[in-house]
């Protein structure tokens, strides 16, 4: 194992973690402010990916497609909040789970009806194509580095939004006491719609960015949604800081586990058997990590106000 290969895998873990953060941050905002379990968040990730692929293929510009992904996912989020989610705030979590699961089916079949069952493909923009030279002889994808930078900028932007703006004050107040901010004359319905659209836009952005690395297909959001739930459980439900640290932790553990464990087991087993055992154990690592964190800190690494 060379230092260059190890650094490359570490960067892959950070990139994967920051992509998860874009998903988990939206879930954290929605659950923290509204107390809503939204299983359809992965569908908004898919909407962003398909919107980006369709618009980029039509216009020939990845950047226009990226803007379309944000707009389409945010608009879809606002619409389903007004039409469906708004009726669920005073219902129990089982009703929320059933309703948002129904939205998954509606989005999946609707996307299949519009785009067909075959995957779409996004090309990496020419500006971000090819590798870049890093220290220790590392040749790393410029596009993956761009995802890392975008993830860091989004994290900084969310921090400034939550801590430095009037909207952020209202969001934090909504987490603490919804009845009080409604009594103070703040339009709680509009606030909920804005928060839901913001979370949806972040999910759509994640889908668009990943769409240039893998194919864009129906159902692509559900596996990522499961990982995003793992992230917010580890980081602490309702904590943006927890989502960031949890995402990076999950991304690094998952990536490095898949990289190191098969090689480790080859020291004791037949190579073909070691690969299968190592890969199987690596796929379990993040759930083992979640269990260990919950044993030590049942509410996650950070409190809801962090």
N, C-alpha and C positions, 0 to 999 in steps of 0.2 A: 504494500500500500504506500503510495507516494503522498507527499504533503499537498501537491496540486490536486489530486483526486479527493483528498479529505476536505480541503477548502471548498472545492466545487460542490460536494454533497452538503456541507454546512450552508452554503449559499442557497442550494435547492431547498433545504429545510426552512430557511428564513423566508424565501419566496412563497413556499407553500403555506407557511404560517400566516403571512400577511394577507394572502388571498383568503384564508379562513377568517381573518379578522374582519374583512369587508362584509362577510356573511354574518359573523357573530355579533358585530357591533349593531347591525340592524335589528337582530333578534333581541339583543340586550335592551336597546332603546324601547322597542315595542313592549317587551315584558315588564321593564322597569317602570315605564310611565303608565301603561294601560293594564298591566297584569294579565295580558293576553297570551295564550299559547298558540302560536301561529305555525302550523305545519305547512302552510302554503308558501313559506318564505323561499323554499327551494324552487318553486315554480316561477317566482319572480327572478331568480337567478337565471333560469332557463329562458324567460322572456327577454332579458337583457342580451343573452348570447344570441338568440335567434334574430332579434332586432338588429344587432350589430352586423351579423353575417349577411342578412338580407339587404340592409342599406349599403354596406360596404361592397357587396357584389353588384348592386345596382349602380352606385355612383363611382365605384373604383377607388374610394377613399376610406381607409380604415378609420381615420379621425372623425369623419362625418358619422360613420357607423358607431363609433364609441359614444358620440354625443347622442345619437338615436337610442342607444341602449339605456343611457341614464334617463332620457325623457320617457321612453316607453315603459320602463320598469316603474318609475315614479308615478306616471299616469295610471298604470294598472293598479299600483298600490293604493292610490287615492280613490280610484273607482271602487275597488272591492272593500275599502274601509267604509265608504259612504253607503254602499249598497248592502253589504253583508256584515262586516265586522262590527259596525256601529250597533247592531242589534244584539251583540253577544257580550257586551261589557258587564252587564248585570246577571249573566248566566253563569252556571258553574263551568269548571274546566272541561268536563266531559262534553258538554255542548260545543265548546270552542274547538275541541279536538275533532269532533265529528264534522262540524261545519267547515273547518279549514282542510280536513282530509277530502271532503267533497270538492273543495276548490282545486285540490291537486288533480283529481280526475277530470274536472272541467278544463283546466289549463292543458293537461296532457292531450286529451282528445281534441281540444280546439287547435292546439299547435299542430297535431298530426293532420287535422283536416286542412289547415291552411298551407303547411309546408311539406306534407307528406311524411312517410316513415323513414326516408333516407336521410342520413346526416348531411349537414352543410359544413363547409370548410372555410376558414378564415386564413388569409395570408398575413404573415407578419409584415408590418409596414416597412418599406425600404429603408427608412431612416433608422429603424431599430433592428435591422437584419444583420446577421453575422455575429462573430465573437469579438470580445474586447480583451486585451491583455491586462492581467492583474499581477500583483507580486507573486513570487514563488513559481512563476511559469504557468499560472492558471489562465486558460482560455475559456472565458465564460460568455454566455449568450447576453447580448446587449438588451434583448427584449425582456429576459428574466430580471436583469438588473433594473430595468424600467418599472417592472411590477413592484420590486422592492421599494423603489423611490416613491411610486404612487401610493403604496400602502403606508409608508411613513408620512407622506404629506396628508393623507386622509386622516391618520391618527392625530397629527398635529391640528388639522382643521377641526376635528371633532372636539378635541380638548379646548380649543379657543372658543368654539361655538357654545359648549356646555358651560364654560367658566367665565367667559368675558362678554357675552351678549345677552340682550333682554330675552330673546327666545330661549337661550340656555337657562336663564333664571326661571322662566316659566316651566321648562321641562323638569328642572330639579324640584321645583315646587310641586309639580304634578306627581312626582315620585313620592313626595313626603305626605301631601294632604290634598287630594283632588277636590274634596268638598270645599275646603277653604279658598282655593284659588277660584273656584266657580262662584263662591259667595262674594269675592272681591271684584267680580265683573269681567273676568277673563273668559273668553269664548272657548270653553273646554273642548267642544266638538271640533272647532277649527284647529286647535292645538294638536288633538289626536290625529287629524288628517295629515297635518304637516309632518308629524313624527313618523307616521306610518309610511308616507311617501318618501321621506328621507331614508328610512331603513330599506324600503324597496329599491330606491335608486342605488344604494350601496351594493345590494345583492345583484342588481342588473349590471353594475360596473364590474363586479367580480366575474360574472358569467361571460361578459364581453372579453375581458382580459385573458381568461383561461381558454376561451374559444379559439384563440390563435395558436394555442399549444396542443389542444386535443380537438376532436371533432365536436360539432354542435349537434346534439340529438335530443329527442324527446326523453324525458326522465333523467336528464343529466344532473338535475339539482338535488335529487333525493339523497344520494350518497354524501354529498357535501353538507346537506342539512343535518345529517346525523353527526358528522364531525363538528359542525357548528354548535350543536347542542352539547356535545362533550366539552367543547371549549368553554361555554358559559357556565357549565357545572363546575369545571375546574377553576375558572377564574373568579367565579362568584356571580350569581344571578343579579342582574341590574347594574353591574360595574363595568364601565367602559375600559378602565385601566385593567381590570381582571380579564376582559375579552382580549386585550392586546397581549398581555403576558401569557394567558392561557393559549392563545393562538400560536405564539412563537414556541411555547413549550411543546404543544402537540405537533407542530410542523417539524421541529427538530427531532423529537423522539421518534416519530413515524419514519422520517426520511433516513435518519442514521441507523435506526433499527433494521430497516430493509437493506441498508448498505452493509452493516457490520455483522449481523447475526449469521447469515449464510456462510460468510468467511470463517467466523468463529467455529461453527459446527463442522466445517471441513477439516478441522484439526483432529476430530474424534470419529468422524463418520465417512462413509463413502460419499464422494462429491455430489452425486445426484440426490441421494437421500438427505444430505446436509442442506442442500438448497431448498427442498420442499419443507423440511422441518424448520429451518431458519425463517423462511418466508411466512409460514403459518404462525410462528411465534411473533414475528414482527408485526403482523396484522392485529395481534392482540395487545400489543404494548400500550397503546393509548388508553385502552379500557382498564388495563392493570394500573396505569398511571392515575386514571380518574378514581379508581377504587382506593388507592393509597392516599391521594389527596383528601378524599372524603373521610377516611379513617382519622386523619390528623386534624383536618379542618372541615367539618361537615357542611359549612356554608360556603365553601370555596376559599380561594386565596385572598380575596378582597371583599370588603363589605359593599353593599349596594350603593353607598354614597361615595365610594372611592372613585 
